[in-house]
Amino acid sequence: MRPAARRDRHSEIVGHRSQKSATYRKTFRRTLHQIDLALLVREMREDAGLTQAELAKKIGTTQSVIARLEDAEYAGRSLSMLERIATACGVALKLHAERKPNFEREVALV
């Protein structure tokens, strides 16, 4: 099976399961958020031209902590750690909060 065909089939399965189960939808969304956060940490570090060990030294932690933060399966990221990483990488973070239909706020963190 071609990669595009597998992706299409995967999307079909996810869509079908999402329609049937609120629990599945919630778990799938949470997993996507974890992937996004792991990628954010890695992209900030790489764009700053830092290795995991160099970033760790800049923020006073260990390389293994950075590796864990870049692992999509890790769910223990904190806002304060993301702020420290962003500062060390020269990145401005913004927190966006919304609740439909009438609440939307954005706050610069770093």
PyRosetta script that sets phi, psi and omega in degrees:
from pyrosetta import init, pose_from_sequence

init()
pose = pose_from_sequence("MRPAARRDRHSEIVGHRSQKSATYRKTFRRTLHQIDLALLVREMREDAGLTQAELAKKIGTTQSVIARLEDAEYAGRSLSMLERIATACGVALKLHAERKPNFEREVALV")
pose.set_psi(1, 134.0)
pose.set_omega(1, 179.2)
pose.set_phi(2, -67.9)
pose.set_psi(2, 151.9)
pose.set_omega(2, 179.1)
pose.set_phi(3, -56.6)
pose.set_psi(3, -40.6)
pose.set_omega(3, 179.9)
pose.set_phi(4, -64.8)
pose.set_psi(4, -38.3)
pose.set_omega(4, 178.9)
pose.set_phi(5, -66.2)
pose.set_psi(5, -38.5)
pose.set_omega(5, 177.6)
pose.set_phi(6, -63.9)
pose.set_psi(6, -42.3)
pose.set_omega(6, 179.0)
pose.set_phi(7, -62.8)
pose.set_psi(7, -42.9)
pose.set_omega(7, 178.9)
pose.set_phi(8, -61.5)
pose.set_psi(8, -43.9)
pose.set_omega(8, 179.1)
pose.set_phi(9, -64.3)
pose.set_psi(9, -41.1)
pose.set_omega(9, 178.1)
pose.set_phi(10, -61.2)
pose.set_psi(10, -46.0)
pose.set_omega(10, 178.8)
pose.set_phi(11, -60.2)
pose.set_psi(11, -39.2)
pose.set_omega(11, 178.7)
pose.set_phi(12, -63.3)
pose.set_psi(12, -45.0)
pose.set_omega(12, -179.9)
pose.set_phi(13, -64.7)
pose.set_psi(13, -46.5)
pose.set_omega(13, 179.5)
pose.set_phi(14, -60.5)
pose.set_psi(14, -45.4)
pose.set_omega(14, 179.1)
pose.set_phi(15, -59.9)
pose.set_psi(15, -43.8)
pose.set_omega(15, 179.7)
pose.set_phi(16, -63.5)
pose.set_psi(16, -47.6)
pose.set_omega(16, -179.9)
pose.set_phi(17, -66.0)
pose.set_psi(17, -37.1)
pose.set_omega(17, 179.9)
pose.set_phi(18, -63.7)
pose.set_psi(18, -37.5)
pose.set_omega(18, 178.7)
pose.set_phi(19, -65.9)
pose.set_psi(19, -33.4)
pose.set_omega(19, -175.4)
pose.set_phi(20, -84.9)
pose.set_psi(20, -27.4)
pose.set_omega(20, -169.1)
pose.set_phi(21, -136.9)
pose.set_psi(21, 119.3)
pose.set_omega(21, 175.6)
pose.set_phi(22, -66.0)
pose.set_psi(22, -35.1)
pose.set_omega(22, 178.2)
pose.set_phi(23, -63.8)
pose.set_psi(23, -43.3)
pose.set_omega(23, 178.0)
pose.set_phi(24, -62.0)
pose.set_psi(24, -45.1)
pose.set_omega(24, 179.1)
pose.set_phi(25, -58.0)
pose.set_psi(25, -46.2)
pose.set_omega(25, -178.3)
pose.set_phi(26, -64.2)
pose.set_psi(26, -45.2)
pose.set_omega(26, 180.0)
pose.set_phi(27, -65.1)
pose.set_psi(27, -42.7)
pose.set_omega(27, 179.7)
pose.set_phi(28, -62.8)
pose.set_psi(28, -44.3)
pose.set_omega(28, 177.8)
pose.set_phi(29, -61.6)
pose.set_psi(29, -43.4)
pose.set_omega(29, 179.8)
pose.set_phi(30, -61.5)
pose.set_psi(30, -41.2)
pose.set_omega(30, 178.8)
pose.set_phi(31, -64.0)
pose.set_psi(31, -42.6)
pose.set_omega(31, 177.8)
pose.set_phi(32, -62.2)
pose.set_psi(32, -38.0)
pose.set_omega(32, 177.9)
pose.set_phi(33, -64.7)
pose.set_psi(33, -41.7)
pose.set_omega(33, 178.8)
pose.set_phi(34, -63.0)
pose.set_psi(34, -41.2)
pose.set_omega(34, 177.7)
pose.set_phi(35, -63.0)
pose.set_psi(35, -44.9)
pose.set_omega(35, 179.6)
pose.set_phi(36, -60.1)
pose.set_psi(36, -42.8)
pose.set_omega(36, -179.6)
pose.set_phi(37, -67.5)
pose.set_psi(37, -40.5)
pose.set_omega(37, 178.0)
pose.set_phi(38, -62.0)
pose.set_psi(38, -43.6)
pose.set_omega(38, 178.7)
pose.set_phi(39, -66.0)
pose.set_psi(39, -37.3)
pose.set_omega(39, 178.0)
pose.set_phi(40, -59.5)
pose.set_psi(40, -47.8)
pose.set_omega(40, -179.8)
pose.set_phi(41, -60.0)
pose.set_psi(41, -48.4)
pose.set_omega(41, -178.7)
pose.set_phi(42, -63.3)
pose.set_psi(42, -44.2)
pose.set_omega(42, -178.9)
pose.set_phi(43, -66.1)
pose.set_psi(43, -39.5)
pose.set_omega(43, 176.7)
pose.set_phi(44, -60.3)
pose.set_psi(44, -46.3)
pose.set_omega(44, -178.2)
pose.set_phi(45, -63.3)
pose.set_psi(45, -49.2)
pose.set_omega(45, -177.7)
pose.set_phi(46, -65.4)
pose.set_psi(46, -40.1)
pose.set_omega(46, 178.5)
pose.set_phi(47, -64.3)
pose.set_psi(47, -28.1)
pose.set_omega(47, 176.9)
pose.set_phi(48, -82.5)
pose.set_psi(48, -5.0)
pose.set_omega(48, 179.1)
pose.set_phi(49, 73.1)
pose.set_psi(49, 29.8)
pose.set_omega(49, -176.9)
pose.set_phi(50, -108.8)
pose.set_psi(50, 145.8)
pose.set_omega(50, 168.9)
pose.set_phi(51, -81.8)
pose.set_psi(51, 169.1)
pose.set_omega(51, 175.9)
pose.set_phi(52, -59.9)
pose.set_psi(52, -41.6)
pose.set_omega(52, -178.9)
pose.set_phi(53, -65.4)
pose.set_psi(53, -40.2)
pose.set_omega(53, 179.6)
pose.set_phi(54, -66.3)
pose.set_psi(54, -43.3)
pose.set_omega(54, 177.9)
pose.set_phi(55, -63.3)
pose.set_psi(55, -44.2)
pose.set_omega(55, 179.6)
pose.set_phi(56, -56.2)
pose.set_psi(56, -45.2)
pose.set_omega(56, -179.5)
pose.set_phi(57, -62.7)
pose.set_psi(57, -40.9)
pose.set_omega(57, -179.1)
pose.set_phi(58, -63.6)
pose.set_psi(58, -31.2)
pose.set_omega(58, -176.8)
pose.set_phi(59, -107.4)
pose.set_psi(59, 5.8)
pose.set_omega(59, 174.5)
pose.set_phi(60, 75.6)
pose.set_psi(60, 41.2)
pose.set_omega(60, 176.6)
pose.set_phi(61, -137.7)
pose.set_psi(61, -163.5)
pose.set_omega(61, -178.1)
pose.set_phi(62, -111.5)
pose.set_psi(62, 160.8)
pose.set_omega(62, 177.9)
pose.set_phi(63, -59.2)
pose.set_psi(63, -36.6)
pose.set_omega(63, -178.4)
pose.set_phi(64, -65.7)
pose.set_psi(64, -31.2)
pose.set_omega(64, 176.5)
pose.set_phi(65, -66.5)
pose.set_psi(65, -43.0)
pose.set_omega(65, 178.4)
pose.set_phi(66, -63.5)
pose.set_psi(66, -43.3)
pose.set_omega(66, 178.3)
pose.set_phi(67, -58.8)
pose.set_psi(67, -42.3)
pose.set_omega(67, 179.2)
pose.set_phi(68, -64.1)
pose.set_psi(68, -41.0)
pose.set_omega(68, 179.3)
pose.set_phi(69, -65.7)
pose.set_psi(69, -26.2)
pose.set_omega(69, 178.3)
pose.set_phi(70, -88.5)
pose.set_psi(70, 0.7)
pose.set_omega(70, 178.6)
pose.set_phi(71, -92.7)
pose.set_psi(71, 119.5)
pose.set_omega(71, -176.5)
pose.set_phi(72, -62.6)
pose.set_psi(72, -22.1)
pose.set_omega(72, -179.1)
pose.set_phi(73, -80.7)
pose.set_psi(73, -12.2)
pose.set_omega(73, 179.7)
pose.set_phi(74, -81.4)
pose.set_psi(74, 130.9)
pose.set_omega(74, -176.3)
pose.set_phi(75, -113.4)
pose.set_psi(75, 11.4)
pose.set_omega(75, -173.7)
pose.set_phi(76, -100.1)
pose.set_psi(76, 24.9)
pose.set_omega(76, 180.0)
pose.set_phi(77, -71.1)
pose.set_psi(77, 142.6)
pose.set_omega(77, 177.7)
pose.set_phi(78, -116.3)
pose.set_psi(78, 154.6)
pose.set_omega(78, 178.2)
pose.set_phi(79, -61.9)
pose.set_psi(79, -39.9)
pose.set_omega(79, -179.1)
pose.set_phi(80, -64.9)
pose.set_psi(80, -37.0)
pose.set_omega(80, 177.5)
pose.set_phi(81, -68.3)
pose.set_psi(81, -41.3)
pose.set_omega(81, 177.0)
pose.set_phi(82, -61.5)
pose.set_psi(82, -37.9)
pose.set_omega(82, 177.2)
pose.set_phi(83, -64.3)
pose.set_psi(83, -43.6)
pose.set_omega(83, 179.0)
pose.set_phi(84, -61.4)
pose.set_psi(84, -43.4)
pose.set_omega(84, -180.0)
pose.set_phi(85, -64.8)
pose.set_psi(85, -45.9)
pose.set_omega(85, -179.9)
pose.set_phi(86, -59.2)
pose.set_psi(86, -45.4)
pose.set_omega(86, 179.1)
pose.set_phi(87, -59.6)
pose.set_psi(87, -46.4)
pose.set_omega(87, -179.6)
pose.set_phi(88, -64.2)
pose.set_psi(88, -27.9)
pose.set_omega(88, -177.9)
pose.set_phi(89, -95.9)
pose.set_psi(89, -1.1)
pose.set_omega(89, -180.0)
pose.set_phi(90, 71.8)
pose.set_psi(90, 33.8)
pose.set_omega(90, -177.7)
pose.set_phi(91, -112.5)
pose.set_psi(91, 139.0)
pose.set_omega(91, 175.2)
pose.set_phi(92, -92.9)
pose.set_psi(92, 124.9)
pose.set_omega(92, 176.9)
pose.set_phi(93, -98.6)
pose.set_psi(93, 146.4)
pose.set_omega(93, 173.4)
pose.set_phi(94, -129.0)
pose.set_psi(94, 140.9)
pose.set_omega(94, 176.0)
pose.set_phi(95, -105.0)
pose.set_psi(95, 125.7)
pose.set_omega(95, -179.3)
pose.set_phi(96, -114.6)
pose.set_psi(96, 124.3)
pose.set_omega(96, 179.5)
pose.set_phi(97, -120.4)
pose.set_psi(97, 136.5)
pose.set_omega(97, 176.4)
pose.set_phi(98, -149.2)
pose.set_psi(98, 147.2)
pose.set_omega(98, 172.6)
pose.set_phi(99, -138.7)
pose.set_psi(99, 124.7)
pose.set_omega(99, -176.9)
pose.set_phi(100, -75.5)
pose.set_psi(100, 141.8)
pose.set_omega(100, 7.7)
pose.set_phi(101, -101.2)
pose.set_psi(101, -12.3)
pose.set_omega(101, -165.4)
pose.set_phi(102, -118.5)
pose.set_psi(102, 6.2)
pose.set_omega(102, -174.9)
pose.set_phi(103, -121.4)
pose.set_psi(103, 123.8)
pose.set_omega(103, 175.6)
pose.set_phi(104, -153.6)
pose.set_psi(104, 123.8)
pose.set_omega(104, 179.2)
pose.set_phi(105, -139.5)
pose.set_psi(105, 148.2)
pose.set_omega(105, 174.1)
pose.set_phi(106, -132.8)
pose.set_psi(106, 133.1)
pose.set_omega(106, -177.8)
pose.set_phi(107, -129.6)
pose.set_psi(107, 130.9)
pose.set_omega(107, 174.7)
pose.set_phi(108, -75.2)
pose.set_psi(108, 132.3)
pose.set_omega(108, -178.6)
pose.set_phi(109, -99.3)
pose.set_psi(109, -39.2)
pose.set_omega(109, -177.5)
pose.set_phi(110, -131.1)
pose.dump_pdb("model.pdb")
